[in-house]
């Protein structure tokens, strides 16, 4: 049974949440995490780069000069890749970079990544994740009270307007709804701040139940 501390807005302990070891995947081969992260990065590639081959460059089939007697190298056509304005040899063409990842592998990778964050203490739960006004200064103060410095992922069950507006001016910070958190989020951010409702949603994605705070 793993325990995750719950804190209030002042950074003081407000109890603990028990997470069953059956829900966590610790010590598992992280190859599945790597596969999913690579697949998500590949899916973002546009794949629209395109160059013209020698067969696609406009021009005639006339030889630039006769085969012999000029002292120059033989040349058959001006569209040759070795000529300026000619085609490109082995250049990129539009393609689909996406990689197929089994659904069960995606779920396993998410569980592995989330389990690692819980195990290393990178996941911090707040009783209530909210600020009075949509001001970046107020949210920075909240982070300072929680002892968080650097890149941070903020997770809410439903992202509130105040949090969304306050976080957008903070470098290396991202706010996302619990239902949209993915493996890349878990790997990218060393610190994760989540409200209790958001944690309930995350636990449902682990495939089991998380007991309420003591």
Backbone as ProteinMPNN parsed JSONL, in Angstrom:
{"seq_chain_A": "XXXXXXXXXXXXXXXXXXXXXXXXXXXXXXXXXXXXXXXXXXXXXXXXXXXXXXXXXXXXXXXXXXXXXXXXXXXXXXXXXXXXXXXXXXXXXXXXXXXXXXXXXXXXXXXXXXXXXXXXXXXXXXXXXXXXXXXXXXXXXXXXXXXXXXXXXXXXXXXXXXXXXXXXXXXXXXXXXXXXXXXXXXXXXXXXXXXXXXXXXXXXXXXXXXXXXX", "coords_chain_A": {"N_chain_A": [[0.847, -1.197, 0.0], [0.734, 2.105, -1.012], [1.301, 5.393, 0.122], [0.039, 8.634, -0.349], [0.56, 11.94, 0.324], [-1.737, 14.495, 1.358], [-2.263, 17.921, 0.923], [-2.996, 21.237, 2.178], [-3.897, 24.552, 0.936], [-1.993, 26.135, 2.101], [0.24, 24.64, 2.229], [0.448, 22.822, 4.253], [0.242, 19.629, 5.844], [-2.602, 17.592, 5.296], [-3.604, 15.103, 5.665], [-3.675, 11.742, 4.283], [-3.664, 9.705, 1.335], [-4.427, 6.435, 0.48], [-3.011, 4.259, -1.848], [-3.597, 1.401, -3.535], [-1.257, -1.221, -3.961], [-1.776, -2.925, -5.987], [-2.68, -1.394, -8.017], [-0.558, -0.06, -9.001], [2.38, -0.016, -11.08], [5.306, -0.782, -10.523], [8.819, -1.097, -11.015], [8.55, -2.245, -13.447], [9.396, -3.037, -16.836], [10.44, -0.238, -18.556], [10.186, -0.024, -21.238], [7.736, 0.043, -22.521], [6.793, 2.552, -21.866], [8.612, 4.146, -23.225], [8.007, 3.399, -25.876], [5.382, 4.409, -26.172], [5.757, 7.16, -25.722], [7.447, 7.823, -27.865], [5.711, 7.19, -29.967], [3.653, 9.067, -29.581], [5.043, 11.441, -30.02], [5.787, 11.077, -32.671], [3.309, 11.091, -33.904], [2.667, 13.737, -33.924], [4.105, 14.869, -35.93], [4.029, 16.588, -38.997], [4.592, 15.603, -41.544], [4.654, 16.65, -44.119], [6.727, 17.533, -45.689], [8.29, 17.945, -48.83], [10.062, 17.215, -51.781], [11.254, 17.683, -55.177], [11.878, 15.083, -57.414], [14.263, 14.011, -59.948], [12.649, 13.299, -62.047], [10.472, 14.893, -61.758], [11.134, 17.501, -62.093], [10.85, 20.332, -64.18], [11.752, 20.344, -67.607], [13.574, 19.595, -70.685], [14.461, 16.606, -72.559], [16.777, 16.97, -73.864], [20.247, 16.784, -74.51], [22.688, 18.659, -72.706], [25.136, 19.25, -73.933], [27.22, 17.813, -76.555], [28.143, 14.308, -76.428], [30.918, 13.643, -76.574], [34.172, 15.148, -77.002], [34.136, 17.76, -75.994], [35.587, 18.136, -73.723], [34.465, 18.348, -71.294], [32.624, 16.85, -68.557], [30.458, 14.054, -69.118], [27.001, 14.64, -69.759], [23.606, 14.072, -69.412], [21.082, 15.225, -69.035], [19.465, 18.215, -67.892], [18.045, 18.057, -65.553], [19.348, 16.601, -63.694], [20.378, 15.524, -60.417], [22.891, 16.518, -59.689], [23.114, 18.96, -60.751], [22.614, 22.505, -60.499], [19.405, 23.56, -59.676], [18.366, 21.199, -60.416], [16.813, 17.962, -59.834], [16.15, 16.471, -56.565], [18.013, 14.063, -54.934], [16.87, 11.263, -53.272], [15.228, 12.771, -51.584], [12.875, 14.135, -49.113], [9.466, 12.997, -48.972], [5.884, 13.444, -48.814], [4.545, 11.785, -45.997], [3.216, 9.446, -43.622], [3.898, 9.557, -40.304], [2.944, 8.334, -38.082], [2.686, 5.871, -35.485], [1.536, 2.656, -34.735], [0.13, 1.773, -31.696], [-0.712, -0.593, -29.35], [-3.778, -0.586, -27.527], [-3.822, -1.603, -24.903], [-1.146, -1.432, -24.287], [-0.791, 1.319, -24.192], [-2.322, 1.956, -21.934], [-0.895, 0.543, -19.997], [1.571, 1.856, -20.105], [0.854, 4.396, -19.205], [0.095, 3.787, -16.581], [2.546, 2.891, -15.581], [4.127, 5.247, -15.75], [2.694, 7.04, -14.104], [2.804, 5.644, -11.713], [5.539, 5.771, -11.148], [5.811, 8.504, -10.64], [4.311, 8.748, -8.319], [5.776, 7.098, -6.626], [8.299, 8.391, -6.487], [7.68, 10.691, -5.177], [6.887, 12.863, -6.643], [4.294, 13.539, -7.176], [1.812, 15.605, -5.967], [-0.91, 16.196, -3.893], [-3.626, 18.392, -3.55], [-6.051, 19.643, -1.27], [-7.821, 21.54, -2.204], [-7.539, 23.033, -5.258], [-7.253, 26.036, -6.177], [-7.469, 29.56, -6.834], [-8.08, 32.934, -5.691], [-8.264, 34.998, -7.568], [-7.706, 35.438, -11.125], [-4.719, 35.616, -11.359], [-1.316, 35.566, -12.119], [0.659, 35.97, -10.198], [-0.545, 35.191, -7.794], [-0.794, 32.456, -8.175], [1.85, 31.676, -8.433], [2.716, 32.187, -5.86], [1.24, 30.213, -4.566], [2.503, 27.908, -5.565], [5.025, 28.272, -4.426], [4.431, 27.98, -1.717], [3.887, 25.316, -1.711], [6.319, 24.28, -2.115], [7.298, 23.904, -4.672], [9.388, 24.161, -7.422], [10.355, 25.002, -10.614], [9.663, 23.031, -13.582], [6.246, 22.168, -13.867], [3.249, 20.266, -13.698], [-0.136, 20.91, -13.747], [-3.044, 19.503, -12.619], [-6.486, 19.225, -12.911], [-9.806, 18.155, -12.147], [-11.796, 19.475, -13.56], [-10.742, 22.065, -15.402], [-10.426, 25.249, -14.08], [-11.341, 28.68, -14.779], [-9.817, 30.696, -13.493], [-7.431, 29.352, -12.797], [-6.529, 28.496, -15.311], [-6.019, 30.955, -16.65], [-4.113, 32.08, -14.968], [-1.933, 30.359, -15.059], [-0.952, 30.408, -17.647], [1.044, 32.291, -18.087], [3.274, 31.361, -16.862], [6.456, 30.053, -17.148], [7.376, 26.776, -18.291], [5.168, 25.441, -17.233], [2.089, 23.737, -17.184], [-1.391, 23.305, -17.57], [-3.923, 20.894, -17.281], [-6.808, 18.88, -17.92], [-7.858, 16.122, -15.897], [-8.842, 13.941, -17.287], [-7.549, 14.104, -19.679], [-4.886, 13.781, -19.361], [-1.779, 12.391, -20.311], [0.768, 9.871, -21.022], [3.116, 11.199, -21.809], [2.891, 13.668, -20.487], [3.28, 12.811, -17.839], [5.906, 11.933, -17.919], [7.332, 14.171, -18.757], [7.116, 16.212, -16.814], [8.615, 16.846, -13.721], [7.351, 17.544, -11.369], [4.078, 17.291, -10.138], [0.962, 18.68, -9.638], [-2.09, 18.136, -8.233], [-5.637, 18.245, -7.803], [-8.013, 16.864, -5.403], [-10.316, 15.829, -6.641], [-9.357, 15.537, -9.205], [-7.439, 13.589, -8.735], [-9.069, 11.45, -8.112], [-10.111, 10.933, -10.618], [-7.788, 10.198, -11.975], [-7.162, 7.843, -10.608], [-9.21, 6.211, -11.431], [-8.403, 5.724, -13.968], [-6.295, 4.136, -13.521], [-7.431, 1.795, -13.154], [-8.732, 0.944, -10.856], [-9.678, 1.453, -7.439], [-9.124, 4.261, -5.316], [-8.657, 4.893, -1.998], [-10.336, 7.255, 0.127], [-9.105, 10.326, 1.655], [-7.564, 10.148, 4.846]], "CA_chain_A": [[0.0, 0.0, 0.0], [1.493, 3.351, -1.081], [0.596, 6.532, 0.708], [0.283, 9.928, -0.984], [0.128, 12.984, 1.25], [-2.656, 15.529, 0.902], [-1.888, 19.202, 1.524], [-3.916, 22.354, 1.974], [-3.328, 25.629, 0.129], [-0.865, 26.731, 2.817], [1.356, 23.718, 2.178], [0.442, 22.001, 5.455], [-0.319, 18.292, 5.649], [-4.032, 17.494, 5.612], [-3.981, 13.702, 5.623], [-3.033, 10.875, 3.299], [-4.502, 8.844, 0.497], [-3.822, 5.121, 0.247], [-3.133, 3.738, -3.203], [-3.306, -0.028, -3.508], [-0.119, -1.638, -4.778], [-2.301, -3.636, -7.158], [-2.951, -0.411, -9.067], [0.701, 0.512, -9.449], [3.294, -0.872, -11.841], [6.664, -0.378, -10.191], [9.819, -2.078, -11.397], [8.21, -2.816, -14.749], [10.23, -2.586, -17.939], [9.954, 1.041, -19.069], [10.159, -0.026, -22.703], [6.401, 0.421, -22.979], [6.715, 4.01, -21.743], [9.385, 4.689, -24.356], [7.257, 3.178, -27.121], [4.241, 5.309, -26.225], [6.264, 8.527, -25.868], [7.909, 7.95, -29.254], [4.534, 7.166, -30.842], [2.946, 10.342, -29.459], [5.858, 12.461, -30.684], [5.719, 10.83, -34.115], [1.975, 11.447, -34.385], [2.588, 15.192, -34.065], [4.841, 15.301, -37.122], [3.123, 16.886, -40.104], [4.878, 14.706, -42.661], [4.297, 17.324, -45.369], [7.928, 17.941, -46.435], [8.282, 17.34, -50.163], [11.025, 17.725, -52.76], [11.054, 17.14, -56.515], [12.901, 14.188, -57.944], [14.687, 14.414, -61.294], [11.551, 13.086, -62.975], [9.418, 15.873, -61.528], [11.635, 18.834, -62.427], [10.537, 20.704, -65.559], [12.907, 20.419, -68.507], [13.52, 18.697, -71.838], [15.387, 15.477, -72.537], [17.906, 17.314, -74.73], [21.548, 16.812, -73.837], [23.226, 20.027, -72.632], [26.189, 19.315, -74.963], [27.436, 16.49, -77.139], [28.74, 13.346, -75.511], [32.384, 13.628, -76.598], [34.873, 16.204, -77.715], [34.087, 19.087, -75.37], [36.486, 18.2, -72.574], [33.665, 18.381, -70.069], [32.033, 15.572, -68.168], [29.233, 13.688, -69.823], [25.759, 15.097, -69.133], [22.481, 13.596, -70.21], [19.893, 16.082, -68.909], [19.661, 19.29, -66.923], [17.317, 17.785, -64.329], [20.175, 15.735, -62.855], [20.574, 16.021, -59.045], [24.181, 17.181, -59.491], [23.042, 20.282, -61.359], [21.82, 23.509, -59.805], [18.049, 23.59, -60.227], [17.93, 19.852, -60.757], [16.03, 17.242, -58.836], [16.789, 16.112, -55.297], [18.158, 12.625, -54.79], [16.446, 10.699, -51.981], [14.638, 13.82, -50.761], [11.657, 13.747, -48.393], [8.168, 13.006, -49.627], [4.826, 13.364, -47.803], [4.39, 10.454, -45.425], [2.557, 9.357, -42.323], [4.885, 9.119, -39.318], [2.285, 7.759, -36.917], [3.012, 4.489, -35.155], [0.417, 1.963, -34.085], [0.414, 1.266, -30.357], [-1.841, -1.327, -28.802], [-4.479, 0.147, -26.467], [-3.384, -2.114, -23.612], [0.2, -0.908, -24.062], [-0.97, 2.711, -23.779], [-2.786, 1.957, -20.546], [0.214, 0.069, -19.17], [2.576, 2.922, -20.06], [0.333, 5.447, -18.316], [0.166, 3.284, -15.21], [3.964, 2.88, -15.201], [4.594, 6.618, -15.572], [2.034, 7.593, -12.922], [3.342, 4.93, -10.553], [6.865, 6.321, -10.867], [5.641, 9.827, -10.031], [3.85, 8.53, -6.95], [6.873, 6.498, -5.868], [9.399, 9.328, -6.243], [7.191, 11.864, -4.463], [6.653, 13.975, -7.552], [2.859, 13.832, -7.234], [1.36, 16.305, -4.76], [-2.361, 16.367, -3.93], [-4.17, 19.501, -2.762], [-7.466, 19.533, -0.924], [-8.524, 22.411, -3.152], [-6.598, 23.702, -6.138], [-7.945, 27.203, -6.702], [-7.007, 30.866, -6.36], [-9.19, 33.885, -5.615], [-8.324, 35.796, -8.8], [-6.873, 34.873, -12.2], [-3.463, 36.354, -11.389], [-0.142, 34.699, -12.099], [1.36, 36.177, -8.928], [-1.195, 34.38, -6.772], [-0.501, 31.043, -8.398], [3.271, 31.497, -8.113], [2.774, 32.099, -4.399], [0.728, 28.888, -4.219], [3.573, 26.954, -5.857], [6.083, 28.467, -3.435], [3.978, 27.386, -0.455], [3.935, 23.863, -1.874], [7.717, 23.89, -2.291], [7.515, 23.49, -6.062], [10.212, 25.085, -8.201], [10.69, 24.381, -11.89], [8.564, 22.557, -14.43], [5.156, 21.589, -13.082], [1.998, 19.947, -14.376], [-1.288, 21.142, -12.879], [-4.154, 18.654, -13.047], [-7.779, 19.428, -12.258], [-10.912, 17.393, -12.72], [-12.305, 20.415, -14.55], [-9.874, 23.246, -15.303], [-11.165, 26.481, -13.808], [-10.881, 29.842, -15.527], [-8.754, 31.375, -12.746], [-6.189, 28.581, -12.917], [-6.092, 28.517, -16.715], [-5.474, 32.263, -16.985], [-2.947, 32.363, -14.136], [-0.814, 29.479, -15.404], [-0.464, 30.583, -19.014], [2.222, 33.169, -18.122], [4.353, 30.742, -16.097], [7.274, 29.168, -17.985], [7.497, 25.37, -17.895], [3.994, 25.014, -16.477], [0.971, 23.387, -18.056], [-2.588, 22.866, -16.856], [-4.659, 19.948, -18.116], [-7.854, 18.135, -17.234], [-7.43, 14.782, -15.509], [-9.236, 12.967, -18.307], [-6.714, 14.286, -20.865], [-3.478, 13.568, -19.022], [-1.227, 11.228, -20.988], [2.067, 9.391, -20.559], [4.122, 12.238, -22.038], [2.775, 14.612, -19.382], [3.873, 12.223, -16.645], [7.355, 11.829, -18.102], [7.926, 15.49, -18.988], [7.117, 17.098, -15.647], [9.072, 16.211, -12.478], [6.418, 17.879, -10.293], [2.681, 17.255, -10.552], [0.047, 19.204, -8.629], [-3.417, 17.676, -8.628], [-6.65, 18.354, -6.756], [-8.538, 15.559, -4.987], [-11.218, 15.318, -7.672], [-8.507, 15.101, -10.305], [-6.82, 12.328, -8.327], [-10.092, 10.414, -8.252], [-10.194, 10.584, -12.041], [-6.566, 9.469, -12.317], [-7.24, 6.497, -10.046], [-10.105, 5.412, -12.265], [-7.636, 5.341, -15.144], [-5.394, 3.073, -13.087], [-8.199, 0.571, -13.215], [-9.191, 0.507, -9.556], [-10.159, 2.482, -6.522], [-8.208, 4.884, -4.377], [-9.419, 5.225, -0.808], [-10.364, 8.676, 0.458], [-8.117, 10.812, 2.618], [-7.86, 9.801, 6.239]], "C_chain_A": [[0.881, 1.245, 0.0], [0.646, 4.493, -0.542], [1.012, 7.812, -0.008], [-0.287, 11.0, -0.074], [-0.802, 13.981, 0.569], [-2.316, 16.813, 1.646], [-2.989, 20.234, 1.305], [-3.213, 23.456, 1.204], [-2.132, 26.307, 0.786], [0.359, 25.832, 2.811], [1.471, 22.826, 3.401], [-0.229, 20.654, 5.171], [-1.776, 18.248, 6.103], [-4.515, 16.053, 5.526], [-3.221, 12.938, 4.56], [-4.073, 10.115, 2.495], [-3.744, 7.543, 0.273], [-4.076, 4.679, -1.188], [-2.709, 2.274, -3.174], [-2.144, -0.357, -4.439], [-0.57, -2.383, -6.03], [-2.558, -2.687, -8.327], [-1.673, 0.126, -9.689], [1.529, -0.512, -10.207], [4.71, -0.37, -11.622], [7.636, -1.492, -10.555], [9.53, -2.756, -12.712], [9.135, -2.253, -15.822], [9.641, -1.313, -18.542], [9.968, 1.123, -20.595], [8.805, 0.386, -23.243], [6.221, 1.928, -22.891], [7.441, 4.662, -22.913], [8.607, 4.56, -25.657], [6.103, 4.169, -27.262], [4.686, 6.762, -26.406], [6.731, 8.773, -27.298], [6.722, 8.01, -30.211], [3.778, 8.492, -30.785], [3.718, 11.468, -30.136], [5.779, 12.314, -32.207], [4.377, 11.266, -34.681], [1.821, 12.947, -34.59], [3.31, 15.708, -35.311], [3.886, 15.476, -38.298], [3.338, 15.935, -41.279], [4.56, 15.312, -44.005], [5.513, 17.773, -46.189], [7.967, 17.211, -47.777], [9.312, 18.019, -51.057], [10.742, 17.071, -54.108], [12.218, 16.239, -56.908], [13.258, 14.637, -59.355], [13.57, 14.238, -62.319], [10.448, 14.112, -62.842], [9.853, 17.303, -61.837], [11.361, 19.124, -63.895], [11.807, 20.81, -66.386], [12.765, 19.413, -69.63], [14.498, 17.547, -71.65], [16.616, 15.735, -73.405], [19.201, 17.337, -73.92], [22.083, 18.244, -73.827], [24.334, 20.263, -73.653], [26.436, 17.898, -75.472], [28.256, 15.613, -76.189], [30.254, 13.473, -75.437], [32.937, 14.883, -77.267], [34.866, 17.568, -77.062], [35.093, 19.244, -74.233], [35.75, 18.25, -71.246], [33.078, 17.007, -69.773], [30.754, 15.325, -68.952], [28.004, 14.161, -69.048], [24.599, 14.695, -70.027], [21.268, 14.506, -70.151], [20.142, 17.091, -67.791], [18.908, 19.056, -65.61], [18.119, 16.913, -63.351], [20.367, 16.339, -61.461], [21.897, 16.75, -58.828], [24.206, 18.582, -60.095], [22.225, 21.218, -60.461], [20.453, 23.607, -60.479], [17.531, 22.229, -60.618], [17.118, 19.225, -59.645], [16.843, 16.941, -57.58], [16.828, 14.595, -55.194], [17.783, 12.195, -53.375], [15.9, 11.769, -51.033], [13.357, 13.357, -50.083], [10.411, 13.857, -49.26], [7.096, 12.94, -48.544], [4.624, 11.934, -47.317], [3.711, 10.543, -44.072], [3.548, 8.771, -41.317], [4.25, 8.394, -38.129], [2.65, 6.291, -36.746], [1.823, 3.868, -34.415], [0.882, 1.419, -32.737], [-0.851, 0.61, -29.817], [-2.46, -0.565, -27.635], [-4.031, -0.307, -25.081], [-1.987, -1.607, -23.269], [0.128, 0.552, -23.609], [-1.382, 2.804, -22.317], [-1.659, 1.545, -19.608], [1.284, 1.144, -19.023], [2.13, 4.044, -19.129], [0.436, 5.021, -16.859], [1.615, 3.285, -14.715], [4.45, 4.286, -14.881], [3.995, 7.249, -14.324], [2.56, 6.93, -11.647], [4.711, 5.468, -10.154], [6.758, 7.687, -10.195], [5.172, 9.699, -8.585], [4.997, 8.02, -6.08], [7.982, 7.49, -5.552], [8.949, 10.618, -5.556], [6.924, 13.067, -5.34], [5.198, 14.382, -7.67], [2.412, 14.427, -5.899], [-0.126, 16.605, -4.892], [-2.766, 17.521, -3.028], [-5.641, 19.247, -2.468], [-8.305, 20.334, -1.907], [-7.484, 23.186, -3.948], [-7.307, 24.866, -6.825], [-7.323, 28.469, -6.113], [-8.165, 31.856, -6.471], [-9.378, 34.664, -6.909], [-7.417, 35.176, -9.852], [-5.562, 35.649, -12.376], [-2.287, 35.388, -11.248], [0.59, 34.781, -10.77], [0.768, 35.296, -7.826], [-0.86, 32.899, -6.937], [0.965, 30.744, -8.11], [3.452, 31.378, -6.603], [2.275, 30.74, -3.91], [1.798, 27.826, -4.438], [4.689, 27.054, -4.823], [5.695, 27.843, -2.099], [4.011, 25.853, -0.511], [5.356, 23.358, -2.083], [8.039, 23.417, -3.69], [8.286, 24.574, -6.812], [10.614, 24.379, -9.497], [9.448, 23.938, -12.644], [7.503, 21.859, -13.595], [3.932, 21.37, -13.962], [0.867, 20.117, -13.381], [-2.475, 20.364, -13.44], [-5.391, 18.976, -12.221], [-8.816, 18.531, -12.919], [-11.574, 18.204, -13.827], [-11.517, 21.704, -14.388], [-10.717, 24.497, -15.134], [-10.546, 27.65, -14.562], [-9.722, 30.537, -14.819], [-7.411, 30.67, -12.902], [-5.652, 28.652, -14.343], [-5.436, 29.84, -17.077], [-4.194, 32.547, -16.203], [-1.725, 31.575, -14.582], [-0.195, 29.81, -16.758], [0.76, 31.487, -19.115], [3.408, 32.591, -17.352], [5.151, 29.807, -17.005], [7.306, 27.748, -17.409], [6.356, 24.904, -17.0], [2.851, 24.764, -17.457], [-0.193, 22.917, -17.195], [-3.419, 22.005, -17.798], [-5.722, 19.25, -17.271], [-7.4, 16.696, -16.999], [-7.747, 13.745, -16.578], [-8.343, 13.029, -19.543], [-5.229, 14.113, -20.589], [-2.982, 12.313, -19.739], [0.166, 10.886, -20.462], [3.156, 10.444, -20.717], [4.084, 13.284, -20.932], [3.504, 14.081, -18.148], [5.394, 12.165, -16.728], [8.01, 13.201, -18.149], [8.081, 16.302, -17.72], [7.546, 16.362, -14.377], [8.133, 16.465, -11.306], [4.996, 17.922, -10.856], [1.82, 17.699, -9.383], [-1.365, 18.869, -9.071], [-4.399, 17.878, -7.475], [-7.254, 16.978, -6.479], [-9.483, 14.965, -6.026], [-10.428, 14.813, -8.875], [-7.832, 13.774, -9.99], [-7.81, 11.176, -8.438], [-10.215, 9.973, -9.71], [-8.956, 9.793, -12.476], [-6.629, 8.033, -11.814], [-8.167, 5.613, -10.871], [-9.391, 4.94, -13.521], [-6.575, 4.296, -14.807], [-6.111, 1.732, -13.049], [-8.684, 0.058, -11.885], [-9.617, 1.672, -8.718], [-9.039, 3.002, -5.641], [-9.034, 5.312, -3.163], [-9.32, 6.706, -0.494], [-9.35, 9.036, 1.512], [-8.561, 10.449, 4.021], [-8.248, 11.028, 7.035]], "O_chain_A": [[1.69, 1.428, 0.91], [-0.569, 4.536, -0.735], [2.198, 8.043, -0.243], [-1.471, 10.976, 0.261], [-0.675, 14.271, -0.621], [-2.104, 16.796, 2.858], [-3.799, 20.124, 0.383], [-2.042, 23.309, 0.853], [-1.347, 26.976, 0.114], [1.408, 26.212, 3.331], [2.481, 22.143, 3.575], [-1.151, 20.563, 4.36], [-2.134, 18.79, 7.149], [-5.707, 15.809, 5.335], [-2.24, 13.433, 4.005], [-5.206, 9.917, 2.932], [-2.565, 7.552, -0.079], [-5.205, 4.721, -1.677], [-1.572, 1.961, -2.821], [-2.058, 0.157, -5.554], [0.167, -2.463, -7.013], [-2.644, -3.113, -9.479], [-1.7, 0.701, -10.778], [1.395, -1.718, -10.0], [5.247, 0.377, -12.439], [7.323, -2.675, -10.422], [10.185, -3.736, -13.065], [9.6, -1.118, -15.716], [8.492, -1.301, -18.984], [9.787, 2.195, -21.172], [8.72, 1.008, -24.302], [5.567, 2.523, -23.748], [6.942, 5.613, -23.514], [8.552, 5.5, -26.449], [5.873, 4.705, -28.346], [4.064, 7.512, -27.159], [6.439, 9.82, -27.875], [6.727, 8.794, -31.16], [3.315, 8.989, -31.812], [3.121, 12.348, -30.755], [5.713, 13.306, -32.934], [4.306, 11.756, -35.808], [0.95, 13.387, -35.341], [3.135, 16.865, -35.695], [3.042, 14.62, -38.56], [2.382, 15.515, -41.929], [4.229, 14.589, -44.945], [5.348, 18.335, -47.271], [7.708, 16.01, -47.849], [9.417, 19.245, -51.082], [10.076, 16.038, -54.18], [13.385, 16.597, -56.752], [12.626, 15.543, -59.898], [13.536, 14.933, -63.334], [9.578, 14.203, -63.709], [9.026, 18.215, -61.841], [11.605, 18.28, -64.757], [12.824, 21.313, -65.908], [11.951, 18.493, -69.556], [15.269, 17.525, -70.691], [17.406, 14.824, -73.654], [19.242, 17.843, -72.799], [21.951, 18.964, -74.817], [24.456, 21.366, -74.185], [25.939, 16.921, -74.911], [28.95, 16.094, -75.293], [30.822, 13.416, -74.346], [32.235, 15.576, -78.004], [35.549, 18.47, -77.549], [35.41, 20.363, -73.831], [36.375, 18.197, -70.187], [33.046, 16.126, -70.632], [30.071, 16.253, -69.384], [27.975, 14.088, -67.819], [24.606, 14.942, -71.232], [20.497, 14.565, -71.109], [20.923, 16.848, -66.871], [19.118, 19.794, -64.647], [17.609, 16.535, -62.296], [20.507, 17.556, -61.34], [22.018, 17.524, -57.879], [25.195, 19.303, -59.967], [21.295, 20.801, -59.772], [20.359, 23.722, -61.701], [16.403, 22.098, -61.093], [16.781, 19.869, -58.651], [18.059, 17.131, -57.544], [15.806, 13.925, -55.346], [18.324, 12.713, -52.399], [16.088, 11.681, -49.82], [12.811, 12.31, -50.431], [10.322, 14.697, -50.156], [7.362, 12.43, -47.455], [4.544, 10.998, -48.112], [3.651, 11.611, -43.463], [3.984, 7.629, -41.461], [4.965, 7.893, -37.261], [2.888, 5.569, -37.714], [1.197, 4.51, -33.571], [1.881, 0.706, -32.644], [-1.927, 1.206, -29.834], [-1.74, 0.038, -26.839], [-3.876, 0.517, -24.18], [-1.676, -1.378, -22.1], [0.895, 0.974, -22.744], [-0.86, 3.623, -21.561], [-1.49, 2.135, -18.541], [1.84, 1.325, -17.94], [2.928, 4.578, -18.359], [0.822, 5.816, -16.002], [1.88, 3.639, -13.566], [5.109, 4.501, -13.863], [4.699, 7.917, -13.567], [2.737, 7.592, -10.625], [5.01, 5.604, -8.968], [7.527, 7.994, -9.284], [5.599, 10.468, -7.723], [5.167, 8.457, -4.942], [8.555, 7.443, -4.464], [9.75, 11.536, -5.374], [6.752, 14.177, -4.836], [4.892, 15.448, -8.203], [2.609, 13.829, -4.842], [-0.559, 17.195, -5.882], [-2.312, 17.623, -1.889], [-6.376, 18.712, -3.297], [-9.349, 19.881, -2.378], [-6.656, 23.901, -3.384], [-7.884, 24.713, -7.902], [-6.73, 28.444, -5.034], [-9.105, 31.649, -7.238], [-10.505, 34.959, -7.307], [-6.467, 34.469, -9.517], [-5.331, 36.262, -13.419], [-2.273, 34.517, -10.379], [1.088, 33.772, -10.271], [1.504, 34.725, -7.021], [-0.668, 32.183, -5.955], [1.288, 29.672, -7.599], [4.246, 30.566, -6.128], [2.818, 30.18, -2.958], [1.983, 26.944, -3.599], [5.235, 26.038, -4.394], [6.534, 27.245, -1.424], [4.146, 25.187, 0.516], [5.579, 22.155, -2.215], [8.954, 22.616, -3.881], [7.893, 25.741, -6.833], [11.157, 23.274, -9.461], [8.338, 24.402, -12.384], [7.822, 21.055, -12.72], [3.623, 22.171, -14.844], [0.899, 19.539, -12.295], [-2.859, 20.547, -14.595], [-5.346, 18.996, -10.991], [-8.709, 18.196, -14.099], [-11.874, 17.68, -14.899], [-11.611, 22.364, -13.354], [-11.607, 24.774, -15.937], [-9.374, 27.612, -14.936], [-8.749, 30.928, -15.464], [-6.382, 31.312, -13.112], [-4.454, 28.847, -14.551], [-4.4, 29.85, -17.743], [-3.283, 33.189, -16.726], [-0.601, 32.069, -14.491], [0.979, 29.515, -16.984], [1.454, 31.458, -20.132], [4.434, 33.256, -17.204], [4.59, 28.87, -17.572], [7.267, 27.557, -16.193], [6.553, 24.071, -16.114], [2.679, 25.494, -18.433], [0.003, 22.212, -16.205], [-3.597, 22.343, -18.969], [-5.552, 19.058, -16.068], [-6.656, 16.127, -17.798], [-7.002, 12.781, -16.752], [-8.367, 12.116, -20.368], [-4.405, 14.281, -21.488], [-3.675, 11.296, -19.773], [0.673, 11.548, -19.557], [4.025, 10.571, -19.855], [5.134, 13.743, -20.483], [4.25, 14.81, -17.495], [6.084, 12.329, -15.722], [9.117, 13.38, -17.641], [9.074, 17.012, -17.56], [6.924, 15.372, -13.992], [8.115, 15.689, -10.35], [4.746, 18.51, -11.908], [1.928, 17.167, -8.278], [-1.793, 19.267, -10.155], [-4.04, 17.703, -6.31], [-7.028, 16.035, -7.238], [-9.468, 13.759, -6.271], [-10.776, 13.802, -9.485], [-7.67, 12.931, -10.871], [-7.441, 10.063, -8.811], [-10.399, 8.791, -9.999], [-9.06, 8.839, -13.248], [-6.2, 7.11, -12.506], [-7.939, 4.41, -10.996], [-9.721, 3.892, -14.077], [-6.024, 3.65, -15.699], [-5.488, 0.677, -12.93], [-9.016, -1.12, -11.76], [-9.886, 2.758, -9.232], [-8.123, 2.266, -5.272], [-10.021, 6.032, -3.315], [-8.319, 7.344, -0.82], [-8.798, 8.164, 2.184], [-9.749, 10.441, 4.344], [-8.532, 10.926, 8.229]]}, "name": "protein", "num_of_chains": 1, "seq": "XXXXXXXXXXXXXXXXXXXXXXXXXXXXXXXXXXXXXXXXXXXXXXXXXXXXXXXXXXXXXXXXXXXXXXXXXXXXXXXXXXXXXXXXXXXXXXXXXXXXXXXXXXXXXXXXXXXXXXXXXXXXXXXXXXXXXXXXXXXXXXXXXXXXXXXXXXXXXXXXXXXXXXXXXXXXXXXXXXXXXXXXXXXXXXXXXXXXXXXXXXXXXXXXXXXXXX"}
